[in-house]
């Protein structure tokens, strides 16, 4: 088999598990060596991801302190902070857990997607209430007696607010996208890509305000599903390229080791053969000299 042919993956795939197993190598030691090659880069990116998420989750509530928002809005940011800090502590303070970093990264991204879905509910509710009571207080008073006008105003504000908040949370989801792209294709990251859009959508639909304006959800969630599908395709391609490179390097290292060992054995055999020949030659010379010594001592001198 020509293993240098980049189009020929049959030999590589015979060494790996199935797609649903993340193309892990059958050999556990080989798989661990492969993961260790990319662990330092993933660890640094994971730490940066945690710091950025904590910064966003902490600074966003403080940026709204001038508004009279409910405490629930600030409390809704706590899960995101806890998830990021938990992941940062696990991968930074407990080196033994780094061998399972792909699992921790996948779990953190899924939980973060769920918390962002809940944030859409709390932020939308707070912003709608603030708009009606403060920014449009006079307008609300004027139309409060007109139920049809009030319903239309609330519907308009609700839809615009939900679209704005939803787009903002989807934009922050790019961080999860980048982290998974750095982590690469594996069984846990595969399920993370599948579950993130689902848990985000489930968290959205838990909100009665969003269910009232559910028409704004399908297009954006469909875009999210498409984005993660494309990410999966890209991750699969990158993973196979990485594994192919690792497989070729390992193959040539083993072949080189065998060649060096064979050369060493050949040198040893050659040395033994030369020593035997030299010993035989020395014996022949001694026999030759002994014979001349016996026949004619003058020749021996």
Secondary structure, DSSP 4 states (H G I P E B T S, - for coil): --TT-TT--HHHHHTB--GGGTT-BSSHHHHHHHHHHHHHHHHHHHHHHHHHHHHHHHHHHHTTTTS---HHHHHTTHHHHHHHHHHHHHHHH-GGGGGGHHHHHHHHHHHHHHHHHHHHHHHHHHHHHHIIIIITHHHHHHHTT-HHHHHHHHHHHHHHHHHHHHHHHHHHTHHHHHHHHHH-S-HHHHHHHHHHHHHHHHHHHT-HHHHHTGGGHHHHHHHHHHHHHHHHHHHHHHHHHHHHHHHHHHHHHHHHHHHHHHHHHHHHHHHHHHHHHHHHHHHHHHHHHHHHHHH-HHHH-
